[in-house]
């Protein structure tokens, strides 16, 4: 049985990710925590979730 498309894991360059209007702003404290974690561990522990749009 094939995994649903939403469970597919790909590696993407940051330059291809488009950020649209958000429902809420990112907390500066949360962003700082993620940056600190990346610096300590060397990678993101929980991957970012993105979705493919029709035009890209």
C-alpha distance matrix in Angstrom:
0.0 3.8 6.6 9.2 12.1 14.4 12.8 13.4 16.3 19.0 22.6 25.2 28.9 30.7 32.7 29.9 29.3 31.4 32.6 33.6 35.8 34.6 35.1 36.7 38.3 37.1 39.3 41.4 41.1 37.3 37.3 39.8 37.7 34.7 37.0 38.5 35.2 34.2 37.6 37.4 33.9 33.5 30.3 28.7 27.1 25.1 23.7 24.9 22.7 23.3 22.1 22.5 25.2 25.9 28.8 27.4
3.8 0.0 3.8 6.4 8.7 11.3 9.9 9.9 13.1 15.5 19.2 21.6 25.3 27.2 29.0 26.1 25.6 27.8 29.1 30.3 32.6 31.6 32.3 34.0 35.4 34.2 36.7 38.6 38.5 34.7 34.5 37.1 35.2 32.0 34.2 36.0 32.8 31.5 35.0 35.1 31.6 31.0 27.7 26.0 24.9 22.7 20.9 21.9 19.6 19.9 18.6 18.9 21.7 22.5 25.2 23.7
6.6 3.8 0.0 3.8 6.4 8.1 6.2 7.1 10.3 13.4 17.0 19.3 23.1 24.6 26.7 24.0 23.0 25.1 26.2 27.4 29.5 28.3 29.0 30.5 31.8 30.6 32.9 34.9 34.8 31.0 30.9 33.5 31.6 28.5 30.8 32.6 29.5 28.4 31.9 32.0 28.6 28.2 24.7 22.8 21.5 19.1 17.4 18.4 16.1 16.8 15.8 16.7 19.8 21.1 23.8 22.1
9.2 6.4 3.8 0.0 3.8 5.5 5.5 7.1 10.8 13.6 17.2 18.9 22.6 23.7 25.6 22.6 21.4 23.0 23.9 24.6 26.6 25.5 26.1 27.9 29.5 28.7 31.2 33.5 33.6 29.8 29.7 32.7 31.0 28.0 30.4 32.5 29.6 28.5 32.2 32.6 29.5 29.0 25.3 23.0 22.0 19.1 17.2 17.4 14.5 14.8 13.3 14.2 16.9 18.2 21.2 19.9
12.1 8.7 6.4 3.8 0.0 3.8 5.4 5.4 9.0 11.0 14.6 15.8 19.5 20.6 22.2 19.0 18.0 19.6 20.8 21.7 24.0 23.3 24.3 26.2 27.6 26.8 29.7 31.7 32.2 28.5 28.0 31.1 29.8 26.5 28.7 31.1 28.4 27.0 30.7 31.5 28.5 27.6 23.9 21.6 21.3 18.3 15.8 15.5 12.5 12.0 10.1 10.6 13.5 14.8 17.6 16.2
14.4 11.3 8.1 5.5 3.8 0.0 3.8 5.5 8.4 10.8 14.0 15.1 18.6 19.1 21.1 18.2 16.4 17.9 18.6 19.4 21.4 20.3 21.1 22.8 24.2 23.4 26.1 28.3 28.7 25.0 24.7 27.8 26.5 23.4 25.8 28.1 25.6 24.5 28.2 29.0 26.2 25.6 21.8 19.1 18.6 15.4 13.0 12.5 9.3 9.4 8.2 10.0 13.0 15.2 17.9 16.4
12.8 9.9 6.2 5.5 5.4 3.8 0.0 3.8 6.3 9.7 13.0 15.0 18.6 19.5 21.9 19.4 17.8 19.9 20.6 21.9 24.0 22.5 23.4 24.6 25.8 24.4 26.8 28.7 28.7 24.9 24.7 27.5 25.7 22.6 25.0 27.0 24.1 23.0 26.7 27.1 24.0 23.6 19.9 17.5 16.5 13.7 11.7 12.3 9.9 11.0 10.9 12.8 16.1 18.4 20.9 18.9
13.4 9.9 7.1 7.1 5.4 5.5 3.8 0.0 3.8 6.5 10.2 12.3 16.0 17.5 19.7 17.1 16.2 18.7 20.0 21.7 24.3 23.3 24.7 25.9 26.7 25.3 27.8 29.4 29.6 25.9 25.1 27.8 26.4 22.9 24.9 27.0 24.2 22.6 26.1 26.8 23.6 22.7 19.0 17.2 16.8 14.4 11.8 12.3 10.4 10.7 10.5 11.5 15.1 17.2 19.2 16.8
16.3 13.1 10.3 10.8 9.0 8.4 6.3 3.8 0.0 3.8 6.9 9.6 13.3 14.8 17.4 15.4 14.7 17.7 18.9 21.3 23.9 22.9 24.6 25.4 25.6 23.7 26.1 27.3 27.4 23.8 22.7 25.1 23.7 20.2 21.8 23.9 21.1 19.2 22.6 23.4 20.2 19.0 15.5 13.9 13.9 12.0 9.1 10.2 9.4 10.1 11.1 12.3 16.1 18.6 20.0 17.1
19.0 15.5 13.4 13.6 11.0 10.8 9.7 6.5 3.8 0.0 3.8 6.3 10.0 12.1 14.4 12.5 12.4 15.8 17.6 20.3 23.3 22.8 25.0 25.8 25.7 23.8 26.3 27.1 27.7 24.2 22.6 24.9 24.0 20.3 21.3 23.7 21.3 18.8 22.0 23.2 20.3 18.4 15.0 14.0 15.0 13.5 10.1 10.6 10.3 10.0 11.0 11.4 15.1 17.5 18.3 15.0
22.6 19.2 17.0 17.2 14.6 14.0 13.0 10.2 6.9 3.8 0.0 3.8 6.9 9.3 11.9 10.8 11.2 14.8 16.8 19.9 23.0 22.6 25.2 25.5 24.9 22.7 25.1 25.4 26.1 22.9 20.8 22.8 22.2 18.4 18.8 21.3 19.2 16.3 19.2 20.8 18.0 15.7 12.6 12.1 13.9 13.1 9.7 10.2 11.1 10.8 12.6 13.0 16.4 19.0 19.1 15.5
25.2 21.6 19.3 18.9 15.8 15.1 15.0 12.3 9.6 6.3 3.8 0.0 3.8 6.2 8.2 7.0 7.8 11.6 13.9 17.1 20.4 20.5 23.5 24.0 23.1 21.3 24.0 24.1 25.3 22.4 19.9 22.2 22.2 18.4 18.5 21.5 19.9 16.9 19.6 21.8 19.6 16.9 13.9 13.4 15.8 14.7 11.1 10.3 11.1 9.8 11.4 11.4 14.3 16.9 16.4 12.8
28.9 25.3 23.1 22.6 19.5 18.6 18.6 16.0 13.3 10.0 6.9 3.8 0.0 3.8 5.4 5.9 7.5 11.1 13.5 17.0 20.3 20.8 24.0 24.2 22.9 21.0 23.6 23.2 24.7 22.2 19.2 21.2 21.7 18.1 17.5 20.6 19.7 16.4 18.5 21.2 19.5 16.5 14.0 14.0 17.1 16.5 13.1 12.0 13.4 12.0 13.9 13.7 16.0 18.5 17.4 13.7
30.7 27.2 24.6 23.7 20.6 19.1 19.5 17.5 14.8 12.1 9.3 6.2 3.8 0.0 3.8 5.5 5.5 8.7 10.5 14.2 17.3 17.7 21.0 21.0 19.4 17.5 20.1 19.7 21.5 19.2 16.1 18.2 19.2 15.7 15.0 18.5 18.0 15.0 17.1 20.1 18.9 16.1 13.7 13.1 16.4 15.6 12.5 10.7 12.4 11.1 13.4 13.8 15.6 18.6 17.4 14.0
32.7 29.0 26.7 25.6 22.2 21.1 21.9 19.7 17.4 14.4 11.9 8.2 5.4 3.8 0.0 3.8 5.6 7.9 10.5 13.9 17.2 18.4 22.0 22.2 20.6 19.3 22.2 21.7 23.9 21.9 18.7 20.8 22.2 18.9 18.0 21.6 21.5 18.4 20.3 23.5 22.5 19.5 17.4 16.9 20.2 19.3 16.2 14.0 15.1 13.0 14.6 14.1 15.2 17.6 15.7 12.5
29.9 26.1 24.0 22.6 19.0 18.2 19.4 17.1 15.4 12.5 10.8 7.0 5.9 5.5 3.8 0.0 3.8 6.4 9.7 12.7 16.3 17.6 21.1 22.0 21.0 20.0 23.2 23.3 25.5 23.1 20.2 22.8 23.9 20.4 20.2 23.7 23.2 20.3 22.6 25.5 24.1 21.4 18.7 17.8 20.7 19.2 15.7 13.3 13.5 10.7 11.5 10.5 11.6 13.9 12.2 8.8
29.3 25.6 23.0 21.4 18.0 16.4 17.8 16.2 14.7 12.4 11.2 7.8 7.5 5.5 5.6 3.8 0.0 3.8 6.5 9.7 13.2 14.0 17.4 18.2 17.4 16.5 19.8 20.3 22.5 19.9 17.3 20.3 21.2 17.9 18.1 21.7 21.2 18.7 21.4 24.2 22.9 20.6 17.7 16.1 18.7 16.8 13.5 10.5 10.6 7.8 9.3 9.3 10.5 13.6 12.5 9.6
31.4 27.8 25.1 23.0 19.6 17.9 19.9 18.7 17.7 15.8 14.8 11.6 11.1 8.7 7.9 6.4 3.8 0.0 3.8 6.3 10.0 11.6 15.2 16.4 15.7 15.6 19.2 19.9 22.5 20.2 17.8 21.0 22.3 19.4 19.7 23.4 23.2 21.1 23.7 26.6 25.6 23.6 20.7 18.8 21.3 19.2 16.1 12.7 12.2 9.2 10.0 9.9 9.7 12.7 11.4 9.5
32.6 29.1 26.2 23.9 20.8 18.6 20.6 20.0 18.9 17.6 16.8 13.9 13.5 10.5 10.5 9.7 6.5 3.8 0.0 3.8 6.9 8.1 11.8 12.7 11.9 12.1 15.8 16.8 19.5 17.4 15.3 18.7 20.1 17.6 18.2 21.9 21.9 20.4 23.0 25.7 25.1 23.5 20.6 18.3 20.7 18.3 15.8 12.1 11.8 9.5 10.8 11.8 11.6 14.8 14.1 12.7
33.6 30.3 27.4 24.6 21.7 19.4 21.9 21.7 21.3 20.3 19.9 17.1 17.0 14.2 13.9 12.7 9.7 6.3 3.8 0.0 3.8 6.3 9.7 11.4 11.5 12.9 16.6 18.2 21.0 19.1 17.4 21.0 22.4 20.2 21.1 24.7 24.8 23.6 26.3 28.9 28.3 27.0 24.0 21.5 23.5 20.9 18.5 14.7 13.7 11.3 11.7 12.6 11.3 14.2 13.8 13.4
35.8 32.6 29.5 26.6 24.0 21.4 24.0 24.3 23.9 23.3 23.0 20.4 20.3 17.3 17.2 16.3 13.2 10.0 6.9 3.8 0.0 3.8 6.8 8.7 9.2 11.5 15.0 17.0 19.9 18.3 17.2 20.8 22.3 20.7 21.8 25.2 25.5 24.9 27.4 29.9 29.7 28.7 25.9 23.1 24.8 22.1 20.3 16.5 15.5 13.8 14.3 15.7 14.3 17.0 16.9 16.9
34.6 31.6 28.3 25.5 23.3 20.3 22.5 23.3 22.9 22.8 22.6 20.5 20.8 17.7 18.4 17.6 14.0 11.6 8.1 6.3 3.8 0.0 3.8 5.3 6.5 8.7 12.2 14.7 17.2 15.4 14.9 18.6 19.7 18.3 20.0 23.1 23.2 23.0 25.7 27.9 27.6 27.1 24.2 21.1 22.5 19.7 18.3 14.8 13.9 13.0 14.1 16.3 15.6 18.7 19.2 18.8
35.1 32.3 29.0 26.1 24.3 21.1 23.4 24.7 24.6 25.0 25.2 23.5 24.0 21.0 22.0 21.1 17.4 15.2 11.8 9.7 6.8 3.8 0.0 3.8 7.0 9.7 12.6 15.7 17.8 16.0 16.4 20.0 20.7 19.8 21.9 24.7 24.7 24.9 27.8 29.6 29.3 29.2 26.3 23.0 23.8 20.8 20.0 16.6 15.4 15.1 16.0 18.4 17.8 20.7 21.7 21.6
36.7 34.0 30.5 27.9 26.2 22.8 24.6 25.9 25.4 25.8 25.5 24.0 24.2 21.0 22.2 22.0 18.2 16.4 12.7 11.4 8.7 5.3 3.8 0.0 3.8 6.6 9.0 12.3 14.3 12.9 13.5 16.9 17.7 17.3 19.4 21.9 22.3 22.9 25.5 27.2 27.3 27.4 24.8 21.6 22.4 19.8 19.5 16.4 16.0 16.3 17.9 20.6 20.4 23.6 24.3 23.9
38.3 35.4 31.8 29.5 27.6 24.2 25.8 26.7 25.6 25.7 24.9 23.1 22.9 19.4 20.6 21.0 17.4 15.7 11.9 11.5 9.2 6.5 7.0 3.8 0.0 3.8 6.3 9.0 11.6 10.7 10.7 13.9 15.3 15.1 16.7 19.3 20.1 20.6 22.9 24.9 25.3 25.3 23.1 20.1 21.4 19.3 19.0 16.0 16.4 16.8 18.9 21.5 21.5 24.8 25.0 24.2
37.1 34.2 30.6 28.7 26.8 23.4 24.4 25.3 23.7 23.8 22.7 21.3 21.0 17.5 19.3 20.0 16.5 15.6 12.1 12.9 11.5 8.7 9.7 6.6 3.8 0.0 3.8 6.3 8.5 7.2 7.0 10.4 11.6 11.3 13.0 15.6 16.4 17.0 19.2 21.1 21.6 21.7 19.6 16.7 18.1 16.3 16.3 13.7 14.9 15.8 18.5 21.3 21.9 25.5 25.7 24.3
39.3 36.7 32.9 31.2 29.7 26.1 26.8 27.8 26.1 26.3 25.1 24.0 23.6 20.1 22.2 23.2 19.8 19.2 15.8 16.6 15.0 12.2 12.6 9.0 6.3 3.8 0.0 3.8 5.3 5.2 6.3 8.6 9.9 10.8 12.5 14.3 15.4 16.8 18.5 20.1 21.1 21.7 20.1 17.4 18.5 17.2 18.0 15.9 17.5 19.0 21.9 24.8 25.6 29.2 29.5 28.0
41.4 38.6 34.9 33.5 31.7 28.3 28.7 29.4 27.3 27.1 25.4 24.1 23.2 19.7 21.7 23.3 20.3 19.9 16.8 18.2 17.0 14.7 15.7 12.3 9.0 6.3 3.8 0.0 3.8 5.5 5.1 6.1 8.6 9.9 10.5 12.2 14.2 15.4 16.5 18.3 19.9 20.3 19.3 17.2 18.7 18.1 18.9 17.1 19.3 20.6 23.8 26.5 27.4 31.0 30.8 29.1
41.1 38.5 34.8 33.6 32.2 28.7 28.7 29.6 27.4 27.7 26.1 25.3 24.7 21.5 23.9 25.5 22.5 22.5 19.5 21.0 19.9 17.2 17.8 14.3 11.6 8.5 5.3 3.8 0.0 3.8 5.5 5.1 6.2 8.8 9.9 10.5 12.3 14.3 15.3 16.5 18.2 19.3 18.5 16.4 17.3 17.1 18.6 17.5 19.9 21.9 25.2 28.2 29.4 33.1 33.3 31.3
37.3 34.7 31.0 29.8 28.5 25.0 24.9 25.9 23.8 24.2 22.9 22.4 22.2 19.2 21.9 23.1 19.9 20.2 17.4 19.1 18.3 15.4 16.0 12.9 10.7 7.2 5.2 5.5 3.8 0.0 3.8 5.4 5.0 6.3 8.7 9.8 10.6 12.4 14.3 15.4 16.3 17.4 16.0 13.4 14.1 13.5 15.0 13.9 16.3 18.5 21.9 25.0 26.5 30.3 30.7 28.6
37.3 34.5 30.9 29.7 28.0 24.7 24.7 25.1 22.7 22.6 20.8 19.9 19.2 16.1 18.7 20.2 17.3 17.8 15.3 17.4 17.2 14.9 16.4 13.5 10.7 7.0 6.3 5.1 5.5 3.8 0.0 3.8 5.4 5.2 6.2 8.6 9.9 10.7 12.4 14.3 15.4 15.6 14.3 12.1 13.8 13.4 14.2 12.8 15.5 17.3 20.8 23.5 25.0 28.7 28.7 26.5
39.8 37.1 33.5 32.7 31.1 27.8 27.5 27.8 25.1 24.9 22.8 22.2 21.2 18.2 20.8 22.8 20.3 21.0 18.7 21.0 20.8 18.6 20.0 16.9 13.9 10.4 8.6 6.1 5.1 5.4 3.8 0.0 3.8 5.5 5.1 6.1 8.6 9.9 10.5 12.3 14.2 14.8 14.4 13.0 14.6 15.2 16.4 15.7 18.7 20.6 24.2 26.9 28.5 32.2 32.0 29.7
37.7 35.2 31.6 31.0 29.8 26.5 25.7 26.4 23.7 24.0 22.2 22.2 21.7 19.2 22.2 23.9 21.2 22.3 20.1 22.4 22.3 19.7 20.7 17.7 15.3 11.6 9.9 8.6 6.2 5.0 5.4 3.8 0.0 3.8 5.5 5.1 6.1 8.7 9.9 10.6 12.1 13.4 12.9 11.2 12.0 12.8 14.7 14.7 17.8 20.3 23.9 26.9 28.9 32.7 32.9 30.4
34.7 32.0 28.5 28.0 26.5 23.4 22.6 22.9 20.2 20.3 18.4 18.4 18.1 15.7 18.9 20.4 17.9 19.4 17.6 20.2 20.7 18.3 19.8 17.3 15.1 11.3 10.8 9.9 8.8 6.3 5.2 5.5 3.8 0.0 3.8 5.4 5.1 6.2 8.6 9.9 10.4 11.1 9.8 7.7 9.2 9.8 11.3 11.3 14.6 17.0 20.8 23.6 25.8 29.6 29.7 27.1
37.0 34.2 30.8 30.4 28.7 25.8 25.0 24.9 21.8 21.3 18.8 18.5 17.5 15.0 18.0 20.2 18.1 19.7 18.2 21.1 21.8 20.0 21.9 19.4 16.7 13.0 12.5 10.5 9.9 8.7 6.2 5.1 5.5 3.8 0.0 3.8 5.5 5.2 6.2 8.7 10.1 9.9 9.6 8.9 11.3 12.6 13.4 13.3 16.9 18.8 22.5 25.0 27.0 30.7 30.4 27.6
38.5 36.0 32.6 32.5 31.1 28.1 27.0 27.0 23.9 23.7 21.3 21.5 20.6 18.5 21.6 23.7 21.7 23.4 21.9 24.7 25.2 23.1 24.7 21.9 19.3 15.6 14.3 12.2 10.5 9.8 8.6 6.1 5.1 5.4 3.8 0.0 3.8 5.5 5.1 6.2 8.6 9.6 10.3 10.2 11.7 13.7 15.4 16.0 19.6 21.9 25.6 28.2 30.5 34.2 34.0 31.2
35.2 32.8 29.5 29.6 28.4 25.6 24.1 24.2 21.1 21.3 19.2 19.9 19.7 18.0 21.5 23.2 21.2 23.2 21.9 24.8 25.5 23.2 24.7 22.3 20.1 16.4 15.4 14.2 12.3 10.6 9.9 8.6 6.1 5.1 5.5 3.8 0.0 3.8 5.4 5.1 5.9 7.7 7.8 7.3 8.1 10.6 12.7 14.0 17.6 20.3 24.0 26.7 29.3 33.0 33.2 30.2
34.2 31.5 28.4 28.5 27.0 24.5 23.0 22.6 19.2 18.8 16.3 16.9 16.4 15.0 18.4 20.3 18.7 21.1 20.4 23.6 24.9 23.0 24.9 22.9 20.6 17.0 16.8 15.4 14.3 12.4 10.7 9.9 8.7 6.2 5.2 5.5 3.8 0.0 3.8 5.5 5.3 5.0 4.9 5.6 7.9 10.5 11.5 12.8 16.5 18.7 22.5 24.8 27.5 31.0 30.9 27.8
37.6 35.0 31.9 32.2 30.7 28.2 26.7 26.1 22.6 22.0 19.2 19.6 18.5 17.1 20.3 22.6 21.4 23.7 23.0 26.3 27.4 25.7 27.8 25.5 22.9 19.2 18.5 16.5 15.3 14.3 12.4 10.5 9.9 8.6 6.2 5.1 5.4 3.8 0.0 3.8 5.8 5.4 7.5 9.2 11.4 14.2 15.2 16.4 20.2 22.2 25.9 28.1 30.7 34.2 33.8 30.6
37.4 35.1 32.0 32.6 31.5 29.0 27.1 26.8 23.4 23.2 20.8 21.8 21.2 20.1 23.5 25.5 24.2 26.6 25.7 28.9 29.9 27.9 29.6 27.2 24.9 21.1 20.1 18.3 16.5 15.4 14.3 12.3 10.6 9.9 8.7 6.2 5.1 5.5 3.8 0.0 3.8 5.8 8.3 9.9 10.8 14.2 16.0 17.8 21.5 24.0 27.7 30.1 32.9 36.4 36.4 33.1
33.9 31.6 28.6 29.5 28.5 26.2 24.0 23.6 20.2 20.3 18.0 19.6 19.5 18.9 22.5 24.1 22.9 25.6 25.1 28.3 29.7 27.6 29.3 27.3 25.3 21.6 21.1 19.9 18.2 16.3 15.4 14.2 12.1 10.4 10.1 8.6 5.9 5.3 5.8 3.8 0.0 3.8 5.6 7.6 8.1 11.7 13.5 15.9 19.4 22.0 25.6 28.0 31.0 34.5 34.6 31.3
33.5 31.0 28.2 29.0 27.6 25.6 23.6 22.7 19.0 18.4 15.7 16.9 16.5 16.1 19.5 21.4 20.6 23.6 23.5 27.0 28.7 27.1 29.2 27.4 25.3 21.7 21.7 20.3 19.3 17.4 15.6 14.8 13.4 11.1 9.9 9.6 7.7 5.0 5.4 5.8 3.8 0.0 3.8 7.2 9.1 12.4 13.0 15.1 18.7 20.8 24.3 26.3 29.3 32.6 32.5 29.0
30.3 27.7 24.7 25.3 23.9 21.8 19.9 19.0 15.5 15.0 12.6 13.9 14.0 13.7 17.4 18.7 17.7 20.7 20.6 24.0 25.9 24.2 26.3 24.8 23.1 19.6 20.1 19.3 18.5 16.0 14.3 14.4 12.9 9.8 9.6 10.3 7.8 4.9 7.5 8.3 5.6 3.8 0.0 3.8 6.3 9.0 9.3 11.5 15.0 17.2 20.7 22.7 25.8 29.2 29.2 25.8
28.7 26.0 22.8 23.0 21.6 19.1 17.5 17.2 13.9 14.0 12.1 13.4 14.0 13.1 16.9 17.8 16.1 18.8 18.3 21.5 23.1 21.1 23.0 21.6 20.1 16.7 17.4 17.2 16.4 13.4 12.1 13.0 11.2 7.7 8.9 10.2 7.3 5.6 9.2 9.9 7.6 7.2 3.8 0.0 3.8 5.6 6.1 8.3 11.9 14.4 18.0 20.5 23.5 27.1 27.4 24.3
27.1 24.9 21.5 22.0 21.3 18.6 16.5 16.8 13.9 15.0 13.9 15.8 17.1 16.4 20.2 20.7 18.7 21.3 20.7 23.5 24.8 22.5 23.8 22.4 21.4 18.1 18.5 18.7 17.3 14.1 13.8 14.6 12.0 9.2 11.3 11.7 8.1 7.9 11.4 10.8 8.1 9.1 6.3 3.8 0.0 3.8 6.4 9.4 12.4 15.6 19.0 21.8 25.0 28.5 29.3 26.3
25.1 22.7 19.1 19.1 18.3 15.4 13.7 14.4 12.0 13.5 13.1 14.7 16.5 15.6 19.3 19.2 16.8 19.2 18.3 20.9 22.1 19.7 20.8 19.8 19.3 16.3 17.2 18.1 17.1 13.5 13.4 15.2 12.8 9.8 12.6 13.7 10.6 10.5 14.2 14.2 11.7 12.4 9.0 5.6 3.8 0.0 3.8 6.6 9.0 12.5 15.8 18.9 22.0 25.6 26.7 23.9
23.7 20.9 17.4 17.2 15.8 13.0 11.7 11.8 9.1 10.1 9.7 11.1 13.1 12.5 16.2 15.7 13.5 16.1 15.8 18.5 20.3 18.3 20.0 19.5 19.0 16.3 18.0 18.9 18.6 15.0 14.2 16.4 14.7 11.3 13.4 15.4 12.7 11.5 15.2 16.0 13.5 13.0 9.3 6.1 6.4 3.8 0.0 3.8 6.3 9.4 12.7 15.5 18.7 22.2 23.2 20.3
24.9 21.9 18.4 17.4 15.5 12.5 12.3 12.3 10.2 10.6 10.2 10.3 12.0 10.7 14.0 13.3 10.5 12.7 12.1 14.7 16.5 14.8 16.6 16.4 16.0 13.7 15.9 17.1 17.5 13.9 12.8 15.7 14.7 11.3 13.3 16.0 14.0 12.8 16.4 17.8 15.9 15.1 11.5 8.3 9.4 6.6 3.8 0.0 3.8 6.4 10.1 13.0 15.8 19.5 20.3 17.7
22.7 19.6 16.1 14.5 12.5 9.3 9.9 10.4 9.4 10.3 11.1 11.1 13.4 12.4 15.1 13.5 10.6 12.2 11.8 13.7 15.5 13.9 15.4 16.0 16.4 14.9 17.5 19.3 19.9 16.3 15.5 18.7 17.8 14.6 16.9 19.6 17.6 16.5 20.2 21.5 19.4 18.7 15.0 11.9 12.4 9.0 6.3 3.8 0.0 3.8 6.9 10.3 13.1 16.7 18.1 15.8
23.3 19.9 16.8 14.8 12.0 9.4 11.0 10.7 10.1 10.0 10.8 9.8 12.0 11.1 13.0 10.7 7.8 9.2 9.5 11.3 13.8 13.0 15.1 16.3 16.8 15.8 19.0 20.6 21.9 18.5 17.3 20.6 20.3 17.0 18.8 21.9 20.3 18.7 22.2 24.0 22.0 20.8 17.2 14.4 15.6 12.5 9.4 6.4 3.8 0.0 3.8 6.9 9.5 13.2 14.4 12.1
22.1 18.6 15.8 13.3 10.1 8.2 10.9 10.5 11.1 11.0 12.6 11.4 13.9 13.4 14.6 11.5 9.3 10.0 10.8 11.7 14.3 14.1 16.0 17.9 18.9 18.5 21.9 23.8 25.2 21.9 20.8 24.2 23.9 20.8 22.5 25.6 24.0 22.5 25.9 27.7 25.6 24.3 20.7 18.0 19.0 15.8 12.7 10.1 6.9 3.8 0.0 3.8 6.4 9.9 11.7 10.0
22.5 18.9 16.7 14.2 10.6 10.0 12.8 11.5 12.3 11.4 13.0 11.4 13.7 13.8 14.1 10.5 9.3 9.9 11.8 12.6 15.7 16.3 18.4 20.6 21.5 21.3 24.8 26.5 28.2 25.0 23.5 26.9 26.9 23.6 25.0 28.2 26.7 24.8 28.1 30.1 28.0 26.3 22.7 20.5 21.8 18.9 15.5 13.0 10.3 6.9 3.8 0.0 3.8 6.8 8.4 6.6
25.2 21.7 19.8 16.9 13.5 13.0 16.1 15.1 16.1 15.1 16.4 14.3 16.0 15.6 15.2 11.6 10.5 9.7 11.6 11.3 14.3 15.6 17.8 20.4 21.5 21.9 25.6 27.4 29.4 26.5 25.0 28.5 28.9 25.8 27.0 30.5 29.3 27.5 30.7 32.9 31.0 29.3 25.8 23.5 25.0 22.0 18.7 15.8 13.1 9.5 6.4 3.8 0.0 3.8 5.6 5.5
25.9 22.5 21.1 18.2 14.8 15.2 18.4 17.2 18.6 17.5 19.0 16.9 18.5 18.6 17.6 13.9 13.6 12.7 14.8 14.2 17.0 18.7 20.7 23.6 24.8 25.5 29.2 31.0 33.1 30.3 28.7 32.2 32.7 29.6 30.7 34.2 33.0 31.0 34.2 36.4 34.5 32.6 29.2 27.1 28.5 25.6 22.2 19.5 16.7 13.2 9.9 6.8 3.8 0.0 3.8 5.7
28.8 25.2 23.8 21.2 17.6 17.9 20.9 19.2 20.0 18.3 19.1 16.4 17.4 17.4 15.7 12.2 12.5 11.4 14.1 13.8 16.9 19.2 21.7 24.3 25.0 25.7 29.5 30.8 33.3 30.7 28.7 32.0 32.9 29.7 30.4 34.0 33.2 30.9 33.8 36.4 34.6 32.5 29.2 27.4 29.3 26.7 23.2 20.3 18.1 14.4 11.7 8.4 5.6 3.8 0.0 3.8
27.4 23.7 22.1 19.9 16.2 16.4 18.9 16.8 17.1 15.0 15.5 12.8 13.7 14.0 12.5 8.8 9.6 9.5 12.7 13.4 16.9 18.8 21.6 23.9 24.2 24.3 28.0 29.1 31.3 28.6 26.5 29.7 30.4 27.1 27.6 31.2 30.2 27.8 30.6 33.1 31.3 29.0 25.8 24.3 26.3 23.9 20.3 17.7 15.8 12.1 10.0 6.6 5.5 5.7 3.8 0.0
